[in-house]
Amino acid sequence: MACVNPDGSISESARVLLKAAESPGTPEEIGKKIGQPLFKIRSSLRELHDAGFVAEKDGKYSATDAGKKML
């Protein structure tokens, strides 16, 4: 599932994930919030992290300022 489109915009599924990550959470917690399988959450978090839209600290992910602007 691609989160970041070639034009720099994000997919609807990425928008839902970023919204769930406004408060820090583990991949498991975020997955429970949005009802997605853990493998999809982990993959999406990696992609959003690489794009600078989420940050990771101590195993918890949260939306960065850049990610929040995408909402």
KOLKEKE-31602 format. One record per residue: y, z, x of N, C-alpha, C, O in turn; residue number from 1; residue in one letter. Coordinates in steps of 0.02 Angstrom, whole numbers, always signed. Layout:
REM residues N
<<Y; Z; X>; <Y; Z; X>; <Y; Z; X>; <Y; Z; X>; NUM; 'a'> ...
END
This chain:
REM residues 71
<<-59; +0; +43>; <+0; +0; +0>; <+61; +0; +45>; <+73; +48; +81>; 1; 'm'> <<+99; -53; +43>; <+159; -59; +83>; <+215; -18; +52>; <+229; -23; -8>; 2; 'a'> <<+247; +22; +93>; <+302; +64; +68>; <+370; +34; +81>; <+416; +37; +40>; 3; 'c'> <<+376; +4; +140>; <+440; -24; +160>; <+435; -100; +158>; <+393; -129; +192>; 4; 'v'> <<+478; -130; +119>; <+478; -203; +112>; <+513; -235; +171>; <+551; -202; +206>; 5; 'n'> <<+501; -299; +183>; <+533; -334; +240>; <+610; -330; +239>; <+641; -331; +292>; 6; 'p'> <<+639; -324; +180>; <+712; -320; +177>; <+739; -249; +186>; <+800; -238; +182>; 7; 'd'> <<+694; -200; +200>; <+715; -131; +212>; <+715; -88; +150>; <+724; -27; +155>; 8; 'g'> <<+705; -117; +92>; <+700; -78; +31>; <+631; -45; +29>; <+587; -62; +68>; 9; 's'> <<+621; +1; -18>; <+557; +34; -23>; <+525; +18; -90>; <+558; +1; -139>; 10; 'i'> <<+459; +24; -92>; <+421; +11; -153>; <+431; +69; -202>; <+455; +123; -184>; 11; 's'> <<+410; +58; -264>; <+415; +111; -314>; <+369; +169; -296>; <+388; +227; -306>; 12; 'e'> <<+311; +155; -269>; <+265; +209; -249>; <+296; +250; -192>; <+287; +311; -190>; 13; 's'> <<+331; +218; -147>; <+365; +254; -93>; <+421; +297; -121>; <+433; +353; -97>; 14; 'a'> <<+456; +272; -171>; <+510; +310; -203>; <+482; +374; -235>; <+512; +427; -229>; 15; 'r'> <<+425; +368; -268>; <+393; +426; -299>; <+373; +477; -245>; <+383; +537; -254>; 16; 'v'> <<+344; +452; -190>; <+324; +496; -136>; <+385; +531; -104>; <+383; +591; -91>; 17; 'l'> <<+438; +494; -93>; <+498; +524; -64>; <+527; +577; -110>; <+550; +630; -86>; 18; 'l'> <<+526; +565; -174>; <+550; +614; -222>; <+509; +678; -217>; <+536; +733; -219>; 19; 'k'> <<+443; +670; -211>; <+399; +728; -204>; <+411; +765; -138>; <+399; +825; -134>; 20; 'a'> <<+434; +729; -88>; <+445; +758; -21>; <+517; +784; -12>; <+537; +800; +44>; 21; 'a'> <<+555; +787; -66>; <+622; +817; -59>; <+617; +889; -37>; <+661; +914; -1>; 22; 'e'> <<+564; +923; -58>; <+550; +990; -31>; <+488; +982; +13>; <+441; +948; -6>; 23; 's'> <<+487; +1014; +72>; <+432; +1004; +119>; <+364; +1020; +89>; <+355; +1067; +51>; 24; 'p'> <<+315; +979; +108>; <+247; +990; +85>; <+197; +956; +130>; <+212; +908; +166>; 25; 'g'> <<+136; +981; +128>; <+82; +950; +165>; <+61; +886; +128>; <+78; +878; +69>; 26; 't'> <<+25; +842; +160>; <+0; +783; +125>; <-40; +802; +62>; <-35; +769; +11>; 27; 'p'> <<-79; +855; +67>; <-119; +877; +10>; <-74; +899; -48>; <-86; +881; -106>; 28; 'e'> <<-22; +937; -33>; <+25; +960; -85>; <+62; +902; -117>; <+70; +900; -178>; 29; 'e'> <<+83; +855; -76>; <+119; +797; -102>; <+72; +755; -146>; <+92; +731; -199>; 30; 'i'> <<+10; +746; -123>; <-39; +709; -162>; <-51; +740; -230>; <-57; +704; -280>; 31; 'g'> <<-55; +806; -232>; <-65; +840; -297>; <-5; +830; -343>; <-13; +820; -403>; 32; 'k'> <<+56; +832; -314>; <+116; +823; -354>; <+118; +755; -389>; <+138; +750; -447>; 33; 'k'> <<+96; +704; -353>; <+103; +636; -381>; <+37; +605; -403>; <+35; +549; -428>; 34; 'i'> <<-18; +642; -395>; <-82; +618; -420>; <-110; +558; -384>; <-139; +513; -415>; 35; 'g'> <<-102; +556; -318>; <-129; +501; -278>; <-181; +527; -229>; <-177; +585; -207>; 36; 'q'> <<-229; +486; -211>; <-280; +507; -162>; <-249; +521; -94>; <-200; +490; -74>; 37; 'p'> <<-280; +567; -59>; <-253; +589; +6>; <-248; +532; +56>; <-200; +529; +94>; 38; 'l'> <<-296; +485; +56>; <-292; +430; +105>; <-230; +387; +94>; <-200; +363; +142>; 39; 'f'> <<-210; +378; +31>; <-149; +339; +17>; <-87; +378; +37>; <-40; +349; +64>; 40; 'k'> <<-87; +442; +25>; <-30; +484; +43>; <-21; +484; +119>; <+35; +474; +143>; 41; 'i'> <<-74; +494; +156>; <-69; +495; +229>; <-44; +428; +256>; <-1; +427; +300>; 42; 'r'> <<-70; +374; +230>; <-49; +307; +252>; <+25; +296; +237>; <+62; +271; +279>; 43; 's'> <<+45; +314; +178>; <+115; +305; +157>; <+161; +349; +199>; <+215; +327; +219>; 44; 's'> <<+141; +411; +211>; <+182; +456; +252>; <+191; +429; +323>; <+245; +433; +351>; 45; 'l'> <<+137; +400; +351>; <+143; +370; +418>; <+194; +314; +418>; <+237; +311; +462>; 46; 'r'> <<+190; +271; +368>; <+236; +214; +364>; <+308; +238; +354>; <+354; +213; +386>; 47; 'e'> <<+317; +286; +309>; <+385; +312; +296>; <+412; +351; +357>; <+472; +350; +369>; 48; 'l'> <<+368; +384; +393>; <+388; +420; +454>; <+411; +370; +507>; <+463; +379; +539>; 49; 'h'> <<+372; +316; +516>; <+389; +265; +565>; <+457; +232; +549>; <+493; +211; +594>; 50; 'd'> <<+473; +228; +484>; <+536; +198; +462>; <+594; +248; +464>; <+651; +230; +453>; 51; 'a'> <<+578; +312; +477>; <+631; +363; +479>; <+650; +392; +412>; <+702; +424; +405>; 52; 'g'> <<+607; +383; +361>; <+623; +408; +294>; <+593; +476; +280>; <+615; +510; +234>; 53; 'f'> <<+544; +497; +319>; <+517; +565; +314>; <+511; +594; +385>; <+502; +557; +433>; 54; 'v'> <<+515; +660; +389>; <+505; +695; +452>; <+446; +743; +443>; <+432; +765; +387>; 55; 'a'> <<+413; +758; +499>; <+356; +803; +497>; <+370; +863; +542>; <+393; +855; +599>; 56; 'e'> <<+357; +922; +516>; <+364; +983; +556>; <+309; +1031; +534>; <+305; +1049; +476>; 57; 'k'> <<+269; +1052; +582>; <+215; +1100; +569>; <+168; +1077; +512>; <+146; +1118; +472>; 58; 'd'> <<+154; +1012; +510>; <+108; +986; +460>; <+138; +974; +391>; <+103; +953; +345>; 59; 'g'> <<+203; +988; +384>; <+236; +976; +320>; <+285; +918; +327>; <+319; +911; +378>; 60; 'k'> <<+288; +879; +275>; <+331; +820; +275>; <+388; +831; +227>; <+380; +861; +174>; 61; 'y'> <<+446; +806; +246>; <+504; +809; +201>; <+546; +746; +210>; <+547; +715; +263>; 62; 's'> <<+580; +728; +156>; <+623; +668; +158>; <+682; +682; +204>; <+712; +735; +202>; 63; 'a'> <<+698; +633; +245>; <+757; +638; +289>; <+819; +618; +248>; <+813; +596; +191>; 64; 't'> <<+877; +624; +278>; <+938; +600; +244>; <+933; +526; +228>; <+954; +504; +174>; 65; 'd'> <<+905; +487; +275>; <+896; +416; +263>; <+849; +404; +204>; <+860; +359; +163>; 66; 'a'> <<+796; +444; +200>; <+748; +438; +146>; <+780; +457; +79>; <+768; +424; +29>; 67; 'g'> <<+819; +510; +79>; <+853; +531; +17>; <+902; +478; -8>; <+912; +471; -68>; 68; 'k'> <<+932; +442; +38>; <+978; +388; +17>; <+941; +331; -18>; <+971; +294; -58>; 69; 'k'> <<+876; +325; -4>; <+836; +272; -35>; <+819; +289; -108>; <+799; +245; -146>; 70; 'm'> <<+828; +351; -126>; <+812; +372; -194>; <+867; +350; -241>; <+864; +363; -301>; 71; 'l'> 
END
